[in-house]
Amino acid sequence: LSELCKLTLAVTAPDELRVARLMARDGITEEYARARIAAQRPQGDFSALCDHTLVNDGTSAAFEEKCFQFFAKLGIMKP
């Protein structure tokens, strides 16, 4: 756990994928989904302040595997 506490990780996703997910999950319009994403976007590039960035650009299972492989590569988790 101490290794995880030393790590800063940004998780991003392409806007188009985020819009589609919000529309499907919350049943909102595309315009409202884009407005919510814009409101949640931090000022500046927050990922530049982080040690690593992972892009969530697939299914939840694919992202889970991507995270597992990432942490295994860092030696935090065993493959």
Contacts in CASP RR format, 6 or more apart in sequence:
PFRMAT RR
TARGET T0000
AUTHOR 0000-0000-0000
METHOD contacts of the structure
MODEL  1
LSELCKLTLAVTAPDELRVARLMARDGITEEYARARIAAQRPQGDFSALC
DHTLVNDGTSAAFEEKCFQFFAKLGIMKP
3 74 0 8 1.000
3 75 0 8 1.000
3 76 0 8 1.000
4 76 0 8 1.000
7 51 0 8 1.000
7 52 0 8 1.000
7 74 0 8 1.000
7 76 0 8 1.000
8 49 0 8 1.000
8 50 0 8 1.000
8 51 0 8 1.000
8 52 0 8 1.000
9 50 0 8 1.000
9 51 0 8 1.000
9 52 0 8 1.000
9 53 0 8 1.000
9 54 0 8 1.000
10 46 0 8 1.000
10 47 0 8 1.000
10 50 0 8 1.000
10 52 0 8 1.000
10 53 0 8 1.000
10 54 0 8 1.000
11 53 0 8 1.000
11 54 0 8 1.000
11 55 0 8 1.000
11 56 0 8 1.000
12 47 0 8 1.000
12 53 0 8 1.000
12 54 0 8 1.000
12 55 0 8 1.000
12 56 0 8 1.000
13 21 0 8 1.000
13 55 0 8 1.000
13 56 0 8 1.000
13 57 0 8 1.000
14 55 0 8 1.000
14 57 0 8 1.000
15 34 0 8 1.000
15 37 0 8 1.000
17 56 0 8 1.000
17 57 0 8 1.000
17 58 0 8 1.000
18 33 0 8 1.000
18 37 0 8 1.000
19 30 0 8 1.000
19 33 0 8 1.000
19 34 0 8 1.000
19 37 0 8 1.000
22 28 0 8 1.000
22 33 0 8 1.000
22 36 0 8 1.000
22 37 0 8 1.000
23 29 0 8 1.000
23 30 0 8 1.000
23 33 0 8 1.000
26 33 0 8 1.000
28 36 0 8 1.000
47 53 0 8 1.000
52 70 0 8 1.000
54 63 0 8 1.000
54 66 0 8 1.000
54 67 0 8 1.000
54 70 0 8 1.000
56 63 0 8 1.000
56 66 0 8 1.000
68 77 0 8 1.000
68 79 0 8 1.000
69 79 0 8 1.000
71 77 0 8 1.000
72 78 0 8 1.000
72 79 0 8 1.000
END
